[in-house]
Amino acid sequence: MQADGLTKVFRVAEREAGLRASLRSLVARRWREVRAVDGISFEIGAGEIVGFLGPNGAGKTTTLKMLSGLLHPSGGEARVLGHVPWQRERDYLRRMTLVMGNRNQLQWDLPALDSFELNRAIYRLPREDFLRTRDELIDLLDVGDLVRKPVRQLSLGERMKVEVVGSLLHLPQVLFLDEPTIGLDVTMQKRIRTFVAEYNARYGATVLLTSHYMADIEALCKRVIVIHHGQILFDGQLSELTQRFGGVKTIEAVLADGERISRQVPREDVSRVTAALLAEHEVHDLTVEDPPIEDVIEQVFSS
């Protein structure tokens, strides 16, 4: 997967509030350009799981929509699996999927199994292969008791799990996952994360993942791309992001008398402070940790 100078500019009508402004806009409408994605470039290797991070409005979803073929870019180029996504070639559509946590893709009033059959027809999947894959995915996500209920009767977490099954029946090689765990409880989030990791390991799929839950990123991604105002601020290892922008570490010590000491110190002072603690106290346990990834990301955006 490769993007080179990928850009998306939206033309948005603007006007002042009030009846007079509304009438004026009918004959002399004013427009402004919004650069949702502003010349980003990156390359993702086959089988990688990459976190795509940024605040709301940063350009994450717009990028995923261009890479999946839903939007045509204003400039730049991209190739995924050897295809130009927005040409929407049939061979490309059969090898990728886009899962959006806040969008419903299955038929609302039908059991998920019926929608799965519709997907089988759309992708022209041989029945034997379809049944084997369907049952395997149902087992991996433990939704055997859910797929026979109308989708409208499912909770958000249950619906998200059967949505994921429906999106992967054709065994795509590239997964664009846009907030797949949004609104789910901690247990459901963990289940989805485990499933994504297992699918990646089993089929060697490439995954580009957006999420506001840092637990998703830490559990699945060694590499992250950070985007803000449509531009890439960082592209590299998650550990490198922490080292570059995480200016402090947390030192926690449990003393012989049970007292706990916790200190945040600059990264360069960790050795000195740790040595002082060990020299001044009888320490039973000592840990040194990087700051929470949420704090690191916030520092990236404010830098």
C-alpha positions as a printed NumPy array, in Angstrom:
array([[  0.   ,   0.   ,   0.   ],
       [  1.45 ,   3.341,  -1.034],
       [  0.275,   6.957,  -0.965],
       [  2.23 ,   9.738,  -2.631],
       [  1.134,  13.344,  -2.08 ],
       [ -2.447,  12.237,  -1.46 ],
       [ -4.715,  15.283,  -1.152],
       [ -8.431,  15.886,  -0.701],
       [ -9.959,  19.371,  -0.837],
       [-13.656,  19.904,  -0.169],
       [-15.494,  22.973,  -1.462],
       [-17.834,  24.156,   1.263],
       [-20.523,  26.829,   0.998],
       [-20.428,  29.452,   3.737],
       [-22.761,  32.241,   4.771],
       [-23.611,  34.367,   7.751],
       [-26.553,  33.554,   9.997],
       [-29.939,  35.192,   9.415],
       [-32.663,  35.447,   6.786],
       [-30.952,  38.224,   4.837],
       [-27.761,  36.187,   4.529],
       [-29.778,  33.164,   3.406],
       [-31.445,  35.164,   0.634],
       [-28.124,  36.68 ,  -0.432],
       [-26.548,  33.243,  -0.688],
       [-29.138,  32.214,  -3.267],
       [-27.692,  34.631,  -5.826],
       [-24.122,  35.123,  -4.612],
       [-23.003,  32.044,  -2.764],
       [-19.573,  32.198,  -1.146],
       [-17.322,  29.174,  -1.027],
       [-14.234,  28.175,   0.864],
       [-11.851,  25.284,   0.477],
       [-11.195,  22.802,   3.251],
       [ -8.028,  20.737,   2.849],
       [ -9.057,  17.579,   4.679],
       [ -5.924,  15.728,   3.539],
       [ -2.918,  17.788,   2.539],
       [ -0.299,  15.934,   0.503],
       [  0.428,  12.904,   2.683],
       [  2.829,  10.143,   1.669],
       [  3.519,   6.771,   3.258],
       [  4.106,   3.13 ,   2.415],
       [  2.768,   0.098,   4.288],
       [  4.157,  -3.375,   3.711],
       [  2.134,  -6.534,   3.236],
       [  0.997,  -7.993,   6.557],
       [  1.665,  -4.84 ,   8.602],
       [ -0.812,  -3.541,  11.18 ],
       [ -0.4  ,   0.23 ,  11.314],
       [ -2.175,   2.63 ,  13.649],
       [ -3.503,   5.807,  12.016],
       [ -3.859,   8.39 ,  14.767],
       [ -5.162,  11.924,  14.998],
       [ -7.862,  14.079,  16.587],
       [-11.336,  14.458,  15.112],
       [-11.138,  16.245,  11.783],
       [ -7.486,  15.348,  11.236],
       [ -8.179,  13.583,   7.912],
       [ -8.095,   9.936,   9.003],
       [-11.488,   8.83 ,   7.694],
       [-11.094,  10.843,   4.487],
       [ -7.794,   9.053,   3.842],
       [ -9.354,   5.641,   4.432],
       [-12.229,   6.494,   2.1  ],
       [ -9.788,   7.427,  -0.668],
       [ -7.714,   4.294,  -0.156],
       [-10.842,   2.127,  -0.217],
       [-12.161,   3.821,  -3.358],
       [-15.124,   5.686,  -1.863],
       [-13.621,   9.126,  -2.552],
       [-11.641,  10.439,  -5.499],
       [ -8.648,  12.535,  -4.386],
       [ -8.048,  16.129,  -5.418],
       [ -4.385,  15.35 ,  -6.02 ],
       [ -1.656,  12.819,  -5.509],
       [ -1.528,   9.1  ,  -6.153],
       [ -2.129,   5.852,  -4.325],
       [ -1.849,   2.174,  -5.07 ],
       [ -3.173,  -0.675,  -2.971],
       [ -2.547,  -4.281,  -3.993],
       [ -1.332,  -2.898,  -7.325],
       [ -4.606,  -1.052,  -7.993],
       [ -5.605,   2.611,  -8.065],
       [ -8.381,   2.497,  -5.43 ],
       [-10.796,   5.065,  -6.902],
       [-10.898,   3.222, -10.208],
       [-12.919,   0.654,  -8.224],
       [-11.783,  -2.327, -10.252],
       [-13.653,  -5.497,  -9.383],
       [-10.485,  -7.408,  -8.529],
       [ -9.524,  -4.702,  -6.033],
       [-12.945,  -4.553,  -4.354],
       [-12.826,  -8.314,  -3.878],
       [ -9.529,  -8.065,  -1.989],
       [-10.194,  -5.24 ,   0.491],
       [-12.762,  -4.17 ,   3.052],
       [-13.669,  -1.02 ,   4.958],
       [-15.181,  -1.412,   8.426],
       [-16.56 ,   1.729,  10.046],
       [-17.578,   1.435,  13.67 ],
       [-20.345,   4.024,  13.356],
       [-21.918,   2.636,  10.166],
       [-24.356,  -0.22 ,   9.753],
       [-23.709,  -2.44 ,   6.723],
       [-25.958,  -5.412,   7.486],
       [-29.705,  -5.474,   6.8  ],
       [-31.371,  -4.065,   9.904],
       [-34.458,  -6.308,  10.011],
       [-32.832,  -9.545,   8.895],
       [-30.694, -12.05 ,  10.785],
       [-27.   , -11.622,  10.05 ],
       [-26.943, -15.043,   8.375],
       [-29.247, -13.716,   5.641],
       [-26.991, -10.722,   5.041],
       [-24.023, -13.07 ,   4.896],
       [-25.786, -14.931,   2.072],
       [-26.254, -11.639,   0.242],
       [-22.536, -10.936,   0.563],
       [-21.778, -14.412,  -0.773],
       [-23.81 , -13.603,  -3.896],
       [-22.23 , -10.157,  -4.312],
       [-18.702, -11.554,  -4.135],
       [-19.66 , -14.736,  -6.031],
       [-18.108, -16.948,  -3.407],
       [-18.241, -20.719,  -3.947],
       [-20.698, -22.093,  -1.385],
       [-18.26 , -24.578,   0.126],
       [-15.6  , -21.905,   0.617],
       [-18.18 , -19.446,   1.927],
       [-19.548, -21.871,   4.521],
       [-16.084, -22.812,   5.733],
       [-15.008, -19.17 ,   6.083],
       [-18.33 , -18.094,   7.631],
       [-18.217, -20.783,  10.294],
       [-14.546, -20.087,  11.022],
       [-15.182, -16.372,  11.522],
       [-18.277, -17.019,  13.614],
       [-16.205, -19.285,  15.838],
       [-13.329, -16.794,  16.117],
       [-15.672, -14.031,  17.27 ],
       [-17.969, -16.338,  19.26 ],
       [-21.199, -15.078,  17.661],
       [-22.911, -18.393,  16.975],
       [-25.892, -17.411,  19.124],
       [-26.199, -13.938,  17.558],
       [-26.225, -14.516,  13.809],
       [-29.788, -15.886,  13.82 ],
       [-31.279, -12.786,  15.479],
       [-32.435,  -9.712,  13.519],
       [-29.605,  -7.177,  13.615],
       [-31.885,  -4.562,  15.217],
       [-32.203,  -6.794,  18.311],
       [-28.452,  -6.845,  18.932],
       [-26.547,  -4.568,  21.271],
       [-23.92 ,  -2.254,  19.804],
       [-21.108,  -4.622,  20.729],
       [-22.926,  -7.662,  19.358],
       [-23.767,  -5.831,  16.139],
       [-20.157,  -4.761,  15.691],
       [-18.956,  -8.349,  15.944],
       [-21.381,  -9.648,  13.307],
       [-20.572,  -6.616,  11.12 ],
       [-16.916,  -7.654,  11.217],
       [-17.814, -11.204,  10.183],
       [-19.887,  -9.91 ,   7.255],
       [-17.044,  -7.657,   6.123],
       [-14.483, -10.467,   6.026],
       [-16.405, -13.301,   4.381],
       [-14.477, -12.751,   1.14 ],
       [-11.167, -12.98 ,   3.069],
       [ -9.801,  -9.549,   2.08 ],
       [ -6.059,  -9.01 ,   2.019],
       [ -6.342,  -5.366,   3.12 ],
       [ -8.463,  -4.153,   6.038],
       [ -9.302,  -0.494,   6.579],
       [-10.671,  -0.343,  10.121],
       [-12.157,   3.01 ,  11.132],
       [-12.919,   3.032,  14.86 ],
       [-13.998,  -0.644,  14.956],
       [-14.313,  -0.612,  18.778],
       [-16.041,   2.754,  19.205],
       [-18.717,   2.714,  21.891],
       [-17.939,  -0.851,  22.975],
       [-17.273,  -1.926,  26.529],
       [-13.804,  -3.049,  27.567],
       [-14.58 ,  -6.751,  27.121],
       [-15.938,  -6.25 ,  23.595],
       [-12.972,  -4.05 ,  22.671],
       [-10.557,  -6.751,  23.754],
       [-12.464,  -9.382,  21.784],
       [-12.313,  -7.316,  18.595],
       [ -8.589,  -6.643,  19.099],
       [ -7.862, -10.33 ,  19.607],
       [ -9.834, -11.182,  16.488],
       [ -7.955,  -8.633,  14.338],
       [ -4.627, -10.01 ,  15.555],
       [ -5.71 , -13.594,  14.814],
       [ -7.009, -12.674,  11.36 ],
       [ -3.751, -10.89 ,  10.55 ],
       [ -1.689, -13.862,  11.713],
       [ -3.825, -16.423,   9.897],
       [ -4.228, -14.67 ,   6.536],
       [ -1.293, -12.233,   6.436],
       [ -3.677,  -9.323,   5.907],
       [ -2.505,  -5.711,   5.907],
       [ -4.403,  -3.533,   8.39 ],
       [ -4.708,   0.259,   8.632],
       [ -6.463,   1.028,  11.914],
       [ -7.871,   4.253,  13.322],
       [ -8.953,   4.335,  16.953],
       [ -9.403,   6.755,  19.821],
       [ -8.728,   3.888,  22.227],
       [ -5.009,   3.706,  22.809],
       [ -5.381,   0.162,  24.124],
       [ -6.251,  -0.855,  20.54 ],
       [ -3.09 ,   0.752,  19.199],
       [ -0.793,  -0.583,  21.903],
       [ -2.154,  -4.124,  21.538],
       [ -2.02 ,  -4.316,  17.738],
       [  0.404,  -1.805,  16.249],
       [  4.18 ,  -1.604,  16.302],
       [  4.077,   1.293,  13.847],
       [  1.891,   4.409,  13.938],
       [  1.211,   7.295,  11.58 ],
       [  0.083,  10.488,  13.312],
       [ -1.91 ,  12.966,  11.225],
       [ -3.113,  16.462,  12.164],
       [ -4.731,  19.139,   9.99 ],
       [ -4.391,  16.755,   7.05 ],
       [ -0.609,  16.422,   7.348],
       [  1.589,  13.674,   8.77 ],
       [  3.36 ,  14.667,  11.981],
       [  5.011,  11.32 ,  12.695],
       [  5.506,   7.984,  10.967],
       [  7.49 ,   5.345,  12.794],
       [  7.634,   2.819,  15.587],
       [  5.251,   3.307,  18.492],
       [  8.199,   2.93 ,  20.86 ],
       [ 10.031,   5.703,  18.99 ],
       [  7.013,   7.988,  19.337],
       [  7.12 ,   7.501,  23.094],
       [ 10.865,   8.151,  23.227],
       [ 10.684,  11.269,  21.065],
       [  7.699,  12.963,  22.664],
       [  7.476,  11.301,  26.07 ],
       [  9.777,  13.591,  28.001],
       [  9.261,  11.931,  31.375],
       [  9.158,   8.485,  32.925],
       [  7.317,   7.351,  36.029],
       [  9.342,   5.68 ,  38.782],
       [  7.392,   3.703,  41.352],
       [  8.983,   2.034,  44.373],
       [  7.566,  -0.155,  47.144],
       [  9.615,   0.186,  50.318],
       [ 10.272,  -2.402,  53.017],
       [  7.68 ,  -0.814,  55.343],
       [  5.003,  -0.915,  52.611],
       [  5.212,   2.746,  51.704],
       [  4.861,   3.505,  48.01 ],
       [  6.816,   6.251,  46.265],
       [  5.87 ,   7.533,  42.817],
       [  7.861,  10.171,  40.94 ],
       [  7.757,  11.582,  37.431],
       [ 11.214,  12.543,  36.291],
       [ 12.807,  13.68 ,  33.022],
       [ 13.983,  10.749,  30.927],
       [ 17.633,  11.748,  31.254],
       [ 17.405,  11.759,  35.083],
       [ 15.979,   8.249,  35.479],
       [ 19.308,   6.554,  36.29 ],
       [ 20.293,   9.166,  38.857],
       [ 16.918,   9.2  ,  40.652],
       [ 16.692,   5.416,  40.649],
       [ 20.181,   5.083,  42.138],
       [ 19.307,   7.637,  44.838],
       [ 16.134,   5.764,  45.779],
       [ 18.04 ,   2.486,  46.112],
       [ 20.76 ,   4.136,  48.173],
       [ 18.402,   5.96 ,  50.545],
       [ 15.709,   3.298,  51.076],
       [ 15.278,  -0.447,  51.411],
       [ 13.335,  -1.076,  48.216],
       [ 11.339,  -4.27 ,  47.733],
       [ 10.027,  -3.47 ,  44.24 ],
       [ 10.914,  -0.881,  41.622],
       [  9.344,  -0.127,  38.235],
       [ 10.155,   2.469,  35.582],
       [  7.455,   3.117,  32.984],
       [  6.911,   5.326,  29.952],
       [  4.007,   7.785,  30.15 ],
       [  0.57 ,   6.645,  28.932],
       [  0.394,   6.75 ,  25.157],
       [ -2.586,   9.137,  25.405],
       [ -0.307,  11.714,  27.021],
       [  2.319,  11.207,  24.335],
       [ -0.199,  11.721,  21.518],
       [ -1.52 ,  14.873,  23.192],
       [  2.042,  16.204,  23.324],
       [  2.491,  15.456,  19.61 ],
       [ -0.567,  17.531,  18.74 ],
       [  0.507,  20.428,  20.926],
       [  4.117,  20.507,  19.701]])
